[in-house]
């Protein structure tokens, strides 16, 4: 399993959908879901380009706890 946390959600939406859509999107839609779609599409396109076959799934409702070492 690979877990990736995207920390610049607003920038990605703005880059892929345009600044006005990014602002309106915050009011209308789930920004995290939008970024998830963007990233999944980019991964699938890159895999396809490289001849990699895969199955991808989006899983909702998982709570992740982080533990930092000292």
Steps between C-alpha positions, in 0.01 A plus 500: 500500500620848417364803682568845360397824669466791260566823688435761231138417412396851401799546267430173319134581446591850380760358258267236355165678508591869488495764777132590478388137504732434795339780702144398408590134550582565865144615551333230294710185510740295707851625418662181631283287271586724205874467569458125540348483151781714355774288658336168408460613137864609484619169647284301259624704201863450602451127561329463163782690331752261656296188423416431864166329562335560837180520698442811709239556767392799700420412858305737723454500872840390625639684799879528504694570817859619475775427742826693488821359639701722730 
